[in-house]
């Protein structure tokens, strides 16, 4: 069984990224962040505001990217570190 979660609780998101996996994040504007975490049995998508301490915690555990997009039709997540023109 796999977990796919969409959440807006920053503490819950940060607690769930303990397992061997990879996390990516993108700052939207101000304190609003979009992040996604992948492991062998879970995908967790986060979008909402974070406190400065939560954001520093995220930066310590995740890789910065320019964009994160979810394609529900293909059951696929795309991230890009490239600046889109």
N, C-alpha and C positions, 0 to 999 in steps of 0.2 A: 504494500500500500504506500502511496506517496501523498505528501501534504503539499497543497498549494494554498498559501494564505495571503490575503490582502489586508493589511492592518494600518492603523494610524496611531498606535500607541508606541512611542519611541522606546520606552523601557522594555516592553515586550519584545520588540524587534531586536534590541541589543542583547537581551537575554537568550534569544533563540539562535544567535550566530556563534555558538560555542563549538559545534561539531566540525569535523574536517569538511570544509567547504570553502567557497569564495564569495566575498561580498563586494558590491560595487555601489557607488553613490554619485549623485549629481546634485549640486546646489541649484535650486530653481530661482529663488530670490529671497533676500532677507534671511530669515531663519528656516525657510521651507526647504525641505530636502526630499529627494526621491532616492530610494535605495532598493537593492535586490540582493538576496542571498541564495546561493545554490549549494546543495550537497547531494549525496546519493539518494536521499529519500525526502528532501523538502526543498521547496522554493517559496521564499517569503518576500513579498513586495511591500514596501513601506512608502507612504507619501503623507507628509504633514510637517509641522514645525518641530524643531528640537531646541533644547536649551544649549547654551555654549558648552557646558560640560558633556552633554549627550553627543553633541557634534564632534568634540575632541575625541571621545570614545570611539565614535564611528570612524573618524579619520585614521585612528590607530589600527583599526581592524579591516578596513575596506580600501578598495582602489578607486580613485576618482575617474569618472568618465564624463563625456559630453552629453550623451543621450542614453536613455533606457526606454525601450518600447516593448509592449507585450502584444503578440499576435495570437489571440484566442482561437482563431480558425486553424492555424497550423500547430497550435500548442507549443509555441516557441517564444523565447525572449531574446531580444537583440540589444546589445550594448555597443557603443562606439566611443572610442577615444579620439576620433578624428573630428576636427571642426568642420561642420557642414556649411557649405557656401550656397 
